[in-house]
Amino acid sequence: MEKSSDILTKEQILIATEDTLRRFGVTKSSVTDVAKVLGVSHGTIYRHFKSKAELLEGVTEKWLNEKIIDPLTEICQDSSVLGISHLKRYIQTLVELKQYYARDDEEMFEMYTRVTEQAADLIDQHIAHIVDQLADIIVRGGITADQPPQLARTLFYATARFHHPAHAYEWKNPTIDQEFSEVWMLLEKGIS
């Protein structure tokens, strides 16, 4: 018996989509697969999401918020560390999270990578959120900067090799942690 689309929520669809992606991978998953998991027709899914691309964007947004932004928000709000140490902890956590998920949640990371290439607005929002948090850390930490948002954006892009999915193939290099340390030391000197 088919579930009513009135009862089915976007959240339920997103959870089922994530499960389907983990089971079949991004390229082999379809809206029909998601509908089967939920016991509804694929038309019911399309009442909530206009296309597979929109559905993948929704799953990516949920995944980024839960797996990346929520832990980073905890770091941002942590008042036990301030200044450059706080910035380093935040960026290092961003790097560790992205590298962890690239290695240990390959299906969802692949989905995130694909959506990164296609959903500029979503990724711009994700980056803006991170840059805003970095700017907040800069201001609260008493780091001297004429334009904290510009410094935050610069730090984000200066460390992109270590957290942008386009560089994921490099993260298996055994020297990647040392390379991050060297880049961070240079950035730290520039901030001080």
N, C-alpha and C positions, 0 to 999 in steps of 0.2 A: 504494500500500500504506500502510495506516495505521500510524503510529508507536505503539509501546506506551505506555500511560499510565504504566507503571512506570518508563520511561526518561525521559519528559518531566518536566522540573522546573518549579517555580513561576517560577524565574528566566527560563527559556526562554519561558514563557507571558507574563510581564511584558514582556520585550523584544519579542515579537511583537505584543503589545497596543499598546505604544508606537509601533511601526512602523505598525500599522493606524490608530491615532488620527491620526498625522501624515498618512497618506494620505487618509483619509475624513473626518476631523474627529470630534468627540465625538458629535454627534447622529446621524451616519450610520453610525458604527461599531457592529458587533454582535459578540456572542460567536462567532457563526457565521463572521464575517470573520476573527477571530483563529484559529479552528480551521482554516480553509482555508489560512492562511499556514503553519500548523504541519503540515498534512497529517493532521489528526486529526478526529474527530467533535466537535461542540460538547459532547456528553456528557462527553468526556474533560476538557474545560476545567472543567466543573462538578464534576468529582471533586476538583479543586484549589481552586476558588473557588465558593462557593454561589450567587452571583448576579453580574450585570453590575456592580452597585454595589460588591460586594466586590472584584471584579477592578479596577475603577477606583480604589478605595481603595489597593489594592496597588501599582498603577502610580504613583499620586500619592505614596505613601510613598517608593517607590524614587526617583522624580524629585526630591522635596524633599531626600532625603538626599544624592543625588549632585550636584545643581545648586545647592542652597542651604546645607545643613548642612555638607557637606564643606569647601567654601571658607571658610565662617565659622569652622569649627573650626581651620583653618590660621591665620586671623587671631587667634582667641582664644589659641592657643598661641604666638604670636609674642612673644618676650620682648624684641625690639628696641625696642618702644614700650610705654610704661606710662601709667597715669593716664587723664586725660580725653582725651588724644590717642588712646589705645588704644580707648576707648569710641566716640569719633567715627569712627575708622577702621572699627570693627566695624559700627556702625549704617549708616554710609555705604556699606559693602560690601553689606549687606543690601538697602538701597534700590537700589543700582546693579544687583544681581543680579535682583531682582524686576522692575525696569523694563526691563532688557535682555530677559528672557524674555517679558515681555508684548509687546514689540515684535518680537523675532526668533525666537520659538518659540511662535507664537500658538495652535497646536492644543493643545500641552501646557499652556500657561498657561490656556487655556479649560477644559481638563479639571481642572486644579488649582482654578480658580475655582468650578466646579460642585461638586466634592467638598468644598470649603471650606463650602459651604452645607448639605451633607448629612452629613458625617462629623465630628461634633464631637469625638469622642475622638481621632481622628488629628490634627486641627488643634490640639487642646489639648496633645497630646504635642509637636508641632512648636514651639508657642509656649513650652512649658515648657523645651524644649531650649535655645532661644535665650535665654530669661530666665536659665537656669542659667549659660550661658556669659557673659552680661553680668554677672551677680553675681560670677562668678569673676574677671573683669577688674577689677571694682570692688575686690574684696578684695586681689588681687595688686598692683593699682596704687596701693594706699594711699589710696584715695578715702575720705574720712570719711563714713560712713553708719551710722546706728543699725541699719538693717535692709537690708543689701545686696540681698537678693532683692526687697524692695519697691521700692527705687530702680530696680533693673533692670526690673521689670515696668512701672513708671511711664515709664521711658525708651522702652520698647517701644511702649506705647500712645500716648505723646505724639508719636511719629514715625509712627504707623500710616498717616496720610494718604499717606505717601511709599512704603509697602511693602505695604499691605493690598490685595488684588486688587479689593475693592469700589471703590477709588479709581483704578483703572488708567486710566479715561477722563481723569482730571486730569493724568496724567503727560505728556501730549502738549503741555501748556501750556508755552510757551517760558520762563516765569518760574519753573518748578517747582524748578530748582536753587537759584535765589536765595531762594525761599521756604523750602527746606530749611535753607539757611545761616542765615536769620533765626531760624527755630525753634531750630536748634542753638545759636546764640549765646545765646538766652534760657535754654535748658536748661543750658548750660555755666555761666552766671552763677548759676543756682540750685544747681548742684552745688558750685561753688566757694564 
